Amino acid sequence: MSGQSTRRTVLKGAALAGAAGLGVAACSTDSKLGHAGVPTPTAPVALGSPDEVPVGGSKLYREQRLVVSCPAEGQYKAFSAQCTHAGCVLDKVEENEGNCPCHGSRFDVTTGKALKGPATVPLPEVEIRVEGGELVAGPKAAPSA
């Protein structure tokens, strides 16, 4: 009977160790995407008028999971608004600093740089441009055939 008991103990220990390893991997601070499968738009996303982003400031487009800054008149930078730690979407931007509501990570939304952990990886940059008087983020649309 002690042989069965020992085998059961070993199997339980292996199962617990495997589960713990999954938890560590899921919460890794070195994750580039966290739990987000694809953190940036895979198709063009219209964001509205460029005037909505103040010069020297930024705007969070939470529904589109993007944050856009305007370092100078007519110049724009965009980043994914999904935290690189666990994939949560930033909930607010104050003085060009984005806040992750899940674990408290903070990001400089003008550079994407992680300012406060647990996230250590910067926000991925997203292509942005003005088309037809609107800010458009993401890759350019493929030409129609």
C-alpha positions as a LaTeX table, in Angstrom:
\begin{tabular}{lrrr}
\hline
Residue & $x$ (\AA) & $y$ (\AA) & $z$ (\AA) \\
\hline
Met1 & 0.00 & 0.00 & 0.00 \\
Ser2 & 2.85 & 2.39 & 0.67 \\
Gly3 & 3.92 & 1.94 & $-2.99$ \\
Gln4 & 0.51 & 3.23 & $-4.17$ \\
Ser5 & 0.56 & 6.03 & $-1.65$ \\
Thr6 & 4.02 & 7.11 & $-2.79$ \\
Arg7 & 3.01 & 6.99 & $-6.47$ \\
Arg8 & $-0.12$ & 9.08 & $-5.76$ \\
Thr9 & 1.96 & 11.61 & $-3.82$ \\
Val10 & 4.45 & 11.88 & $-6.69$ \\
Leu11 & 1.65 & 12.32 & $-9.27$ \\
Lys12 & $-0.06$ & 15.00 & $-7.16$ \\
Gly13 & 3.25 & 16.81 & $-6.74$ \\
Ala14 & 3.92 & 16.68 & $-10.49$ \\
Ala15 & 0.43 & 18.02 & $-11.26$ \\
Leu16 & 0.82 & 20.87 & $-8.77$ \\
Ala17 & 4.27 & 21.75 & $-10.10$ \\
Gly18 & 2.92 & 21.82 & $-13.66$ \\
Ala19 & 0.01 & 24.06 & $-12.66$ \\
Ala20 & 2.36 & 26.38 & $-10.78$ \\
Gly21 & 4.60 & 26.58 & $-13.84$ \\
Leu22 & 1.64 & 27.61 & $-15.98$ \\
Gly23 & 0.76 & 30.34 & $-13.50$ \\
Val24 & 4.31 & 31.68 & $-13.54$ \\
Ala25 & 4.37 & 31.68 & $-17.35$ \\
Ala26 & 1.03 & 33.49 & $-17.54$ \\
Cys27 & 2.20 & 36.23 & $-15.17$ \\
Ser28 & 5.70 & 36.64 & $-16.57$ \\
Thr29 & 6.86 & 40.24 & $-16.54$ \\
Asp30 & 8.94 & 39.55 & $-19.64$ \\
Ser31 & 5.90 & 38.75 & $-21.76$ \\
Lys32 & 5.74 & 40.83 & $-24.91$ \\
Leu33 & 2.01 & 40.26 & $-25.37$ \\
Gly34 & 0.79 & 39.10 & $-21.98$ \\
His35 & $-2.57$ & 37.43 & $-22.44$ \\
Ala36 & $-3.33$ & 39.48 & $-25.56$ \\
Gly37 & $-3.22$ & 37.37 & $-28.68$ \\
Val38 & $-2.73$ & 40.31 & $-31.04$ \\
Pro39 & $-2.18$ & 43.66 & $-29.30$ \\
Thr40 & $-2.34$ & 45.91 & $-32.36$ \\
Pro41 & $-4.92$ & 46.38 & $-35.09$ \\
Thr42 & $-4.61$ & 43.95 & $-37.97$ \\
Ala43 & $-6.65$ & 46.24 & $-40.25$ \\
Pro44 & $-6.96$ & 50.03 & $-40.51$ \\
Val45 & $-8.93$ & 51.61 & $-37.64$ \\
Ala46 & $-10.41$ & 55.11 & $-38.05$ \\
Leu47 & $-10.08$ & 57.08 & $-34.81$ \\
Gly48 & $-11.71$ & 60.39 & $-35.75$ \\
Ser49 & $-10.41$ & 63.91 & $-36.07$ \\
Pro50 & $-6.71$ & 64.57 & $-35.38$ \\
Asp51 & $-7.86$ & 67.65 & $-33.42$ \\
Glu52 & $-9.04$ & 65.31 & $-30.63$ \\
Val53 & $-5.39$ & 64.67 & $-29.69$ \\
Pro54 & $-3.91$ & 67.84 & $-28.16$ \\
Val55 & $-0.43$ & 68.99 & $-29.21$ \\
Gly56 & 1.94 & 67.89 & $-26.45$ \\
Gly57 & $-0.71$ & 65.56 & $-25.08$ \\
Ser58 & $-2.33$ & 62.24 & $-25.76$ \\
Lys59 & $-5.66$ & 60.47 & $-26.00$ \\
Leu60 & $-6.72$ & 56.98 & $-25.00$ \\
Tyr61 & $-8.97$ & 55.15 & $-27.46$ \\
Arg62 & $-9.90$ & 52.40 & $-25.01$ \\
Glu63 & $-12.46$ & 50.64 & $-27.21$ \\
Gln64 & $-9.89$ & 50.38 & $-30.03$ \\
Arg65 & $-7.14$ & 49.49 & $-27.50$ \\
Leu66 & $-4.91$ & 52.32 & $-28.72$ \\
Val67 & $-3.27$ & 55.41 & $-27.28$ \\
Val68 & $-2.18$ & 58.31 & $-29.50$ \\
Ser69 & 0.12 & 61.21 & $-28.67$ \\
Cys70 & 0.87 & 64.38 & $-30.62$ \\
Pro71 & 4.44 & 65.56 & $-29.95$ \\
Ala72 & 4.12 & 68.47 & $-32.43$ \\
Glu73 & 1.46 & 69.92 & $-34.71$ \\
Gly74 & 0.58 & 67.33 & $-37.36$ \\
Gln75 & 2.82 & 64.60 & $-35.87$ \\
Tyr76 & 1.32 & 61.54 & $-34.20$ \\
Lys77 & 2.58 & 58.43 & $-32.43$ \\
Ala78 & 0.39 & 55.48 & $-31.54$ \\
Phe79 & 0.88 & 52.50 & $-29.27$ \\
Ser80 & $-1.17$ & 49.50 & $-28.25$ \\
Ala81 & $-3.08$ & 50.31 & $-25.07$ \\
Gln82 & $-2.84$ & 46.70 & $-23.87$ \\
Cys83 & $-0.51$ & 46.24 & $-20.94$ \\
Thr84 & 2.46 & 44.06 & $-21.83$ \\
His85 & 2.27 & 42.29 & $-18.47$ \\
Ala86 & $-1.16$ & 40.62 & $-18.63$ \\
Gly87 & $-2.96$ & 42.16 & $-21.60$ \\
Cys88 & $-5.37$ & 44.41 & $-19.68$ \\
Val89 & $-6.39$ & 47.59 & $-21.48$ \\
Leu90 & $-5.16$ & 50.86 & $-19.98$ \\
Asp91 & $-8.01$ & 52.65 & $-18.22$ \\
Lys92 & $-6.75$ & 56.23 & $-18.16$ \\
Val93 & $-3.99$ & 58.56 & $-19.28$ \\
Glu94 & $-2.89$ & 61.48 & $-17.10$ \\
Glu95 & $-0.02$ & 63.77 & $-18.10$ \\
Asn96 & 1.03 & 61.32 & $-20.86$ \\
Glu97 & 1.23 & 58.43 & $-18.39$ \\
Gly98 & $-1.02$ & 55.42 & $-19.02$ \\
Asn99 & $-2.35$ & 53.34 & $-16.15$ \\
Cys100 & $-3.09$ & 49.61 & $-16.17$ \\
Pro101 & $-5.98$ & 48.92 & $-13.78$ \\
Cys102 & $-5.12$ & 45.22 & $-13.30$ \\
His103 & $-1.71$ & 45.29 & $-11.61$ \\
Gly104 & $-0.68$ & 48.96 & $-11.53$ \\
Ser105 & 1.81 & 49.07 & $-14.40$ \\
Arg106 & 2.37 & 52.55 & $-15.83$ \\
Phe107 & 3.61 & 53.56 & $-19.28$ \\
Asp108 & 4.91 & 56.71 & $-20.96$ \\
Val109 & 2.37 & 56.93 & $-23.79$ \\
Thr110 & 4.65 & 59.17 & $-25.88$ \\
Thr111 & 7.35 & 56.47 & $-26.10$ \\
Gly112 & 5.60 & 53.28 & $-24.98$ \\
Lys113 & 8.23 & 52.78 & $-22.26$ \\
Ala114 & 7.19 & 50.86 & $-19.12$ \\
Leu115 & 7.65 & 53.24 & $-16.16$ \\
Lys116 & 6.37 & 51.07 & $-13.30$ \\
Gly117 & 6.01 & 47.30 & $-13.07$ \\
Pro118 & 5.12 & 44.60 & $-13.04$ \\
Ala119 & 5.32 & 45.27 & $-16.82$ \\
Thr120 & 8.90 & 45.67 & $-18.08$ \\
Val121 & 8.30 & 45.50 & $-21.84$ \\
Pro122 & 7.25 & 48.69 & $-23.68$ \\
Leu123 & 3.89 & 49.06 & $-25.40$ \\
Pro124 & 4.14 & 48.02 & $-29.08$ \\
Glu125 & 4.17 & 50.93 & $-31.51$ \\
Val126 & 1.35 & 51.07 & $-34.05$ \\
Glu127 & 1.48 & 52.73 & $-37.45$ \\
Ile128 & $-0.65$ & 55.90 & $-37.56$ \\
Arg129 & $-1.41$ & 58.45 & $-40.27$ \\
Val130 & $-3.94$ & 61.08 & $-41.30$ \\
Glu131 & $-6.16$ & 59.96 & $-44.19$ \\
Gly132 & $-9.10$ & 61.98 & $-45.47$ \\
Gly133 & $-9.00$ & 64.25 & $-42.42$ \\
Glu134 & $-9.11$ & 61.34 & $-39.94$ \\
Leu135 & $-6.51$ & 59.60 & $-37.80$ \\
Val136 & $-6.14$ & 56.02 & $-39.00$ \\
Ala137 & $-4.15$ & 53.46 & $-37.02$ \\
Gly138 & $-2.88$ & 50.08 & $-38.14$ \\
Pro139 & $-1.63$ & 48.73 & $-41.44$ \\
Lys140 & $-2.74$ & 50.30 & $-44.70$ \\
Ala141 & $-5.65$ & 48.61 & $-46.42$ \\
Ala142 & $-4.76$ & 46.32 & $-49.28$ \\
Pro143 & $-5.71$ & 47.81 & $-52.64$ \\
Ser144 & $-9.02$ & 46.53 & $-54.00$ \\
Ala145 & $-8.71$ & 44.03 & $-56.82$ \\
\hline
\end{tabular}
